[in-house]
Amino acid sequence: MKGLRILFALETYPPEISGLGKAVQRLANGLVSRGYKVGVVCPGTKLTMEVTQENGVTVFRLGSLPLMLHKGFRFAPLAGSFMDTVFDEFKPDVVHLEDHFSTGLAALTESEWRDIPAVGTNHFHPDNLLHYLKAKKGSNNYRMLVQVLWRSFRFVYRQLAVVTTPTQTAADILKENGFNHPVRAVSNGIDLSLYKRTASEEAAKRRQAPGHVWQLVTVGRVEQEKRFDVLIKMVSFLPKELPLQLVIVGKGQHKPVLEKLVGDLTLGQKVKFAGALSDEELRELYANSDILVTASEVELQGLTIMEGMAYGLPVVATKAMAIPELVHEGVNGWLFAPGDAAGAAEKVKQIINDSRMYERFSQQALVLIAKHDFQRTLDAYEEIYQQARQLGSGMRKKTWKWRLVEWTVHYQSQLIVSVIGGLIIVLLAAIYLISLFI
């Protein structure tokens, strides 16, 4: 198995900020450390393709265009026209899709064209995407778009040899939405060796020191779906005399809205926007924080929750999607109803006011996170890649619709040239005919 060439295909990859990109980067680097040859294909920042070496990973950044729905994100509408070059240069043994959009679809069709097995991990849920379209949740238009998005997912992922999700909750969601193929839950994992928890005695002394300011930390893209507004309102429900600060880590388009909310609630220095931090800076922040909080309702695992748990931080989080798989009520933290800022404040206050509860939650966080050790994740994917190699490509029966998509994407560049050439011919013919009557 060592020495196999694994090609990941996805829409966002560092330096773009996203939990998916960060998880794939960790997996790619981990496989390199085990002797695999790893490539990543994703949209780049230019119209032409760039190839770079990043920590032993070959990254193919495709020619792309700005995604108008979200500032800073890009997509590769002509990903298929680059795949011949990517596959010729990298020569993958297994292709690993991380989503089903343009880059993943192009990589899958190319892998089937070349008889290369493909596996896929799903990190997608329509709620993560539809808020950018300003569709009202629960409306007829929203429900219609949800069905279209799930249908497109099923259409692509049923072609894969093996499908995984980060949690059992995410696997159950797929089944509930009509995906009837087997799905294996494999945690994104976390490299526990990188997270050195402050000794329990030292942390306790710091919290009990006179004038200690309780630091609540939350991390993520500063976008509407992460619900940082709920956490800011949560601070307003906590006693004004309680010394604390909410630190929001990340960047995004929603920051001006949140800054206005902080001003409207006159919270002043009780809320701090730390911006984007490096991995080292983030680990230092975790080490000096007291509680991890999140109000996100769309997590299919929760990478930042795992990071906080690795530092023994009690967690106060939304009772939504896969979060309860990490945060066990009354064991390593508390859960609150989506959008319930007052309820979140009450949970935070309970932890602050009860030192024994804090220490119990802290110890259990370390116990629970142990099963998400990144080495287990690497072991699982080594097994999955071997399984995919044994099954081979083409294990699913192809419908005429899939064959049409496969042919269209594979011959994308030729089709574009043909269409442009045809339009030019029509234009020249029109000009000639017009000239006959002038």
N, C-alpha and C positions, 0 to 999 in steps of 0.2 A: 504493500500500500504506500509506503513512504516513496516520495518522488513523484506521486501522481500530480497532475496539473489540474487545479480547480479554478474555474472562472466564475466569479460572482457578477450578477447583472442587477442593477438597481438604479433608481432615479436620483438619489441624494447620497453623497459621500463627502467626508471631511475634505476641505475646511467648512463646507456647509454644515450648519448646526441642525442636527436631528438625532433622535434616539436611535432610529434605524441605521443611519450612517455610522454612528459611533459603535453600535453593536457589531455591524459587519466588519468594520475596521479591526476591532478586537479579535473577531474570529479569524480574519485573514492573517493577522500578525501571529496569532496562536498557531495556526496551521504551518506557517513558515518556520516557526520555532521547532516544529516536529518533523521538518524535512520535506514539506510539500512545496510545490511551485504554485504560487497563487497569483491570479490576475483579477482585476476589477474593471468592469466596463460600466460607464455612467456618463451622463451629460457633462460637458465641460463648460467653459466660459467664452469660447470663441466659435466661429463658424466652421473651423477646420478641426480635425482631430489632433490631440496632443497625447504623447506617450511619456510617462515618467516612472521612475523607480522610487518608491516610498517605503522605507523600512523593509526592503526585500520583496515588496508587492509591486507587480507591474500594473500600473493604472492607465487605462485607455479612456481618455476624456473626449467624448464625441462632440462633433459640431452640434451646436444647440441654439435655441432661441429663448428669450425671456418668457417666463410663464406669467401672463398678464394677471392671473388670479392672485398671485402672491409675489410681492417684490422680493428679489434676490434668488428666487427659484427659477430653474431653467429646465427645458425638456428638449429631447432630440427627436423631432417628428420624422426625420429621415434616418433613424438609427439603423434600419435594414441595409442602407447603402454603405455603411461602414463595417458591417459584420464580417464580410469576406476577409477584409484586411485583418481585423482583430483575430479571427480564428486561424488564419494563415500564419500570423506572427506568433500567437500564443500556443496554439495546438492543444486545446483543453482535452482532458480525459473525462471530466464531469463538469456540467454547467449547473450552477446553483442560482436560481431566481430568488430575488427578495421582494419582488412585486410583479404585477402583471401589466404594467403600462408599456410605453413604446420601447424602451431599452430591453426590458425583460422579454417582451413578445418577440422582438427581433432576434435576441439571443436564443430563445427557444426554437424558433423556426429554423435558424441556421444549424442548431444542434441536431434537429431531426433530419435536416437535409443531408448532414454528414454522418448520421447514425451514431451520434454521441449521446449518452444518457444524460437526463436532466432531472434535478430535484428542485423543490421550491419550499421556501418558508413564507408564511403569510403574516405580515405585520399590518395588514390593511383592515380598516373598518370605514364604511361610508361616512360616519359622523366626523372622522378626521379630515374629510375633504369638503363636505357639503356646506360647512359654515362659510367657506370662501365664496360660495355662489349666492349667499344671502337668502337662501331658501328657508322659509319658516318651517321649523321642525314640527312634524305632525300634519302639515298641509298635504293636499293631494299631489302637488308638484314634488314635494320632498319625498313622499312615498314612492312616486314614480321613478325619481332619480335613484333612490336606494335600490329598487328592483333592477334598474339598468346596470348599476355598478356591480351588484352581486352576480348578475347574469354574465357580465364580461369576465369577472373573476373565475366563475365556474368554467367558462368556455376555455380559458387558458390553462388553469391548474389541473384540469382533469387529464391533460396530456402528460403529466409528470409521472416519473417512476415512483417517487416518494414525496410526500407532503408533510411538512412539520409546522408547528406553531410554538410560540414561546411558553404557552400555558395551556392547561386543560380547558380553562374557560374559553380561550380563543378557539380551541378545537371544537368545543360545544357550539360556539356561535356559528362556525362554518356549517355544522350539521343542521342547525336550526334554519339556516338560509339555503338549504338545498344541495350542499356539497356532500355527497354520499360515499366518497372514496375514503379509505383509511387515512387517518391523520395522527401523527405522533407528536406529543408535547415534549419539546426540548427547550429548557431554559436558555435564555441568552447568556446566562452565567456572568460571573464576576471574578476577577483575579484577586482573590483574597490576600495574596502576598503583597499587594500594593497598598492595602489599607491597614495601617498600623494604629490600632485603637489606643488612645491614651489610657494609661493604667487606671483602674477603677478608683483607687484611692486618690490619685491626683485629680481626676475629673470631679470626684465628690467634694474635695477641698475647694476646687475652683468654684463650684456651684454654691458652696456654703460661705464663701468669702464675703465680707462686708462690701456692699455696693455692687455685687455681681449683677450684670445685665444679662438676662436670659436671651439667648440668640436662637431664633427660629429660622430655619433655612428652607428654601424651596428653589428648585432648579428646573429649567425648561425653556423652550422657545416662548418668548413673551408674545403670545397670540391669544386670541379670544377663547379658543377651545381649552386652554390650560386653566382657565377660571382663576387667575390671580386676583381678580376683583373680589372674589369670595374671601380670600385670605386677608386682603386689606380691610375689608369690612369686619372680619374676625378680630383684627387688632382693635378696632373701635369698640368692640363689645367687651374687651378685657379691661379690668380696673385700671384707671389712669395712673394710679400710684405704683402699679406693678412695673418694675424696671425690665424692659424687654425691647428687642428690635427684630423685626421681620426683614430678612435679607433675601432679595429676589435675584437669582443668578440667571443670566441669559439675555438675549436681545431679540427684538422683533418689532413688528409694526404697531402693536397694541400699547407700547410704552407710554405715549402721550396721554392716552385715555386713562391709564392707571395713575399717572402722575397727577392728573386733574382730580381723580378720585381721592388721592392722598391729601391734596390741598382742600378739597371740599369737606373732608372729615377732620381737618386740622390735626393730622397725625404727626406732622413735622418729622423729626428724626427717628420716629418709631418704625418707619419703613425706609429701607435703603435699596436702591437699584445698583447692584454690583456689576452689571454688564456681563459680557462673556469672559470666562476665566479659562486658563490653561488647566490641564489635568492636574498638574502639581498644585496650582493655586486652589483648585476646587477641593482637593484632598486636605489641604491645610485648613480650608474653611470648615469642612466637615469635622475635623479634629477639634476645632474651637467652638463648635455649635452644640446646642443642647437638645433640640427637638427638630425632627424633619416633618414638614407639613406639606400637604398637597391637596388641591381641590379639583384636580383634573378628573373628568368623568369618562375619558376615552382611552384609558391605558390597557393594552393587551398584555402587559407585564408590569413595567414601571422600573426602568433602569436606575433612575435616581433614588427610588425608594430602596433598592438593593444596596446602592452605594452608602446611603445613610445607615442602613442596618449593619453594614460591615464595620462601621465605627461605633456600633452599639447605641445608636440614637433611637429613642422611642419615636413612634410614628403616629401622627394624626392625619387621617386621610379620608377621602370620599369612599363611601360604600358603593362602588360602581365597577362594572366589568371585572377585570382580573385582579384588582387591588386586594380583595379579601384573601387571595391565595398567598400574599406576602404578609399582610397585616392581619394578624389573628386578634379578634376583639378581646380585650382584657388580658392578652398574653404579651404582646410586644408593642401594643399601642391601642388606639381607639379609632373607630370609624364613625363618620357622621353622614347624614343624608345629603345628597347632591344639592349644592346651593345654600346649605344651612350654615350661614356664618356664625350665628349665635350658638348653634350646637357645637361647631368646631371650637369656638372660644371656651365653652364649658369643658370640653375634653382637654384642651391645653392647660386650663387652670387646674384641673384635677391632677395632672402630672406634676405641675410645678409645686403644688401644695402638699404633695405626698412623696417624700424622699424614698420611702420603701417601694412604692409603686414604680417610681422612676428607675431604681436600681433593678427591680425585677424585670421591667420591660427591656431595659438595656441588656441584661444578661440573656434574655430570651431572643432578642434580636440577633445576637451572635450565634445562638444555637440554630435558629431557623435559617439563617443565611448560609450556613455551612453546606446545605444540600445543593446550593447554587454555585458551588465552586467551579470555576471556569474549566478546570481539567476534566470534569465530568462532561461538560458540554463538548469539548474537543473529542473525548472518547466516543460520545454518541454520534457525532458527525463523521468520524472515521468509519464507524459501523455503517452509517447510512450511505456513504459514498461506495463502500464495498457492496452493499445491497443493490445500489443503482447499477453498478458495473455488472453484477450478475443478472439483473433483470434486462439490462440493455435498453435501447431506445425503441420507440414504436410499440410499446406494450399496450397502449390504449388503441381502441378501434377508432380510426379517423373518419369523421363525417365529411361530406362534400364541402360543408362550410369551412371546416378547419383546413382542408386541402387548398381551398381557394385563398384563405388568409395566408397560409404558408407560402404558396406560389407568389402571391402579391408582394409580401414582405421581402421574400428572397430576391425577386426581380425588381425591387423598388427603384433602383437607380436606372435600370433599363427602361422601365415604364415611364419614369419622369422624362428621360431623354426622348422617348417615343412621343409622349404627349406634347412636349415642347416643340419637337420637330414637326408634328402634325399641325400644331397651331401656326407655326411659321409658314408652313406650306399653304394653309388656308388663307393666311394674311396676304401672302404674296399673290395667290390666285385672285383674291378680292381686289388687290391693287391693280393687277393686270386687267381684270374685267372693267374696273372703273375707268382705266386709261383708254379703253376702246371707245368709250362714250364721251370722252372729253375732246 
